[in-house]
Amino acid sequence: MKLNTRQQKALKGIVFESDFLEGDFAPDGTFGSGMGKVTFDSLIELGLIESGPSKRHHGAIGYRPTQLGKETENSLY
């Protein structure tokens, strides 16, 4: 699967934050600049991430990787 630079950066950030949050959804503001709805939507369409309410961040909508997303992120190294 070929991801552009922005998608790769977003996927790496989402996997990192999800591990830190023990699988919880991380709000989009936690991944740094240059990533937004278009990037996240493209990763959702590819089946690499999913969105849902964060428990830690009081129900804010966030993102976490799917199993395919974790495997894809791992293959980027």
Secondary structure, 3 states (H helix, E strand, C coil): CCCCHHHHHHHHHHHHHHHHCCCCCEEHHHCCCCCCHHHHHHHHHCCCEEEEECCCCCCCEEEEECHHHHHHHHHCC
